[in-house]
Amino acid sequence: MFKKILVPLDGSELSESALVHVFDIATDYSNLEVILLRVREPLDPNVIGTLDAKIAVELDEAYREEAASYLDGIVEKLKEKGINARAEVLSGNPADEIIKYSQKNGIDLIIMSTRGRSGISRLVFGSVAEKVIRNSTVPVLIKPPAKPVKG
């Protein structure tokens, strides 16, 4: 059923917690391809206006290199477990880029985690996961944040 799974990662341990589901699903699907995606929001135009053009380009290149290196490390871990994986780095609005990538590349499932924000925090910062869920044309599996143990 699943041939291509997209896993958006932002570099945090929380986002990487979604990989648990990749391992579970990969045991059931031998021809599975996992695409790890990292999306950088563009620099604020007001900030770009204060930077030399060369510095702005260097910042973008440095981000891409850091993001690619981060994702390549995870790709290697997946490959060690026998999972076919590759990485992509994009720039833009994270939710929009995740949705566009999934539509253009025949993704069967998106697996991602959510920070679990609510109230004012969610209103102010929004939720990439919520936007993806609302606008995706493919199934989305969400890994909620771990709840603290009460005791």
N, C-alpha and C positions, 0 to 999 in steps of 0.2 A: 504494500500500500504506500509506504513512504520511500521515495527515491532520493529526494533532496530536502534537507533540513537546514534552515537558517537560524543561527544563534547570534543575536546581537550582543556584543560585550562592550562595556565602557571602561574596563580596566580595574573595576572593583571586585572584591571577593564576592559581594552580593550578586553581581551579574554572572560571575563564574559558577555560582551555585546552580544555575540552570543546566550546567553540563552533566549533572547527575542523571537527568532525564535522557540526555543523549546516550550515555552509557547503557541505560536500561533498554532504550529502543534499538540501539545498534546490535544488541544480542539477538534480536528478532528479525533483522533485515540485513542480509549479507551484501547487497548491492547499494547500500546507503552511502550518500555523499553528504558530508557536513560542511557547511560554509559558515565560517566565523566572520562576523561583520563588525567593524568599528566605524562609527560616524562622528566626525568632528563638526561641531557647529562653526560656521564662519566667524572670523573676528568681527567684533562690533565695528560698523563703518566709522564711528567717531574715533575709535582707537586706530584704525587703519589710516585715517586722515592725519594722525600725528606721527606715523611711522614713515621712515624712508621706504620706498618701494622695494629696495633690495632686502631690507630687514624683514618686511612682510613676507616676501618669497622665502627667505631663509627660515622664518618661523613655521611656515606651512610645510616646508621640506622636512624640518626637524620633527614636527608632529607626525608626519607620514612615516618617517623612519622609526620613530618610537612606537607608533601603533603597529606597524608591520612586524617589528621585532617582538613585541608583546604577543601578537596573534600567532606568529611563527612558533613561539615557544609552546603555546597550547596545541597547535597543529601537531607538533612533534609528539606531545604526550598522547594525543588521540591516536596517532599512527602507531605508537608503541603498543597500543591496545587493539590494533588491527582495524581501526576505523579510518576510512578514506576521508580526509579532511583537507581543506584549503582556506585561505584567508583573503579578505577584501577590505580595503580602507577607502572610505568615501568622505566627502565634505557636504554639509548641508544640514537641514533640519532632521534630527535623528528619526522621528516617527515617519516623516515623509519619505526619507531615503530607504528606510526599512521596507515600507509598503511598495515603493517603486521597484526596489531590487527584487522583492518576492514575485511581483507580477511579471517583470521582464525576464526572469531566470527560471521559471517553472518550479518554484519552491512549493513543496507539498505541506510543510509544517514549519511554523516559527516557534521556537522555544526561547523564552526570555524570563527574566525575573523582574520583580517590581519592588520598589522601596517601601511600599505600604504607607505612603503619605496620606493624610486625611485632613479635613477641615481647611484652615487658612493656608497651610503649607501646600496642600494640593492645588488650591485656587491660585496661589502665587506662582508656584513652580510648574504646575501642570503635571501630566503623567504621560511619558512616552508610551508606556505599556497600554494605558487606556486608549490613547489615540490609535495605536496599532490595532487593538482589539476592535474598535469601532469602525475602522476603515479597511481592514484587511479582507482580501477575497479568499484567503486560505486560512485553515485552522491555526489558532494561536494557543500554545500551552504556556501558562504563566506559573512561575515558581514564586509563591509568596515569601515574604521575609520570615525568618524563624521567629517564633513567638517566645518570649522569655518564659521560663518555667517558674510557676508560682509555687511558693512553698514556705 
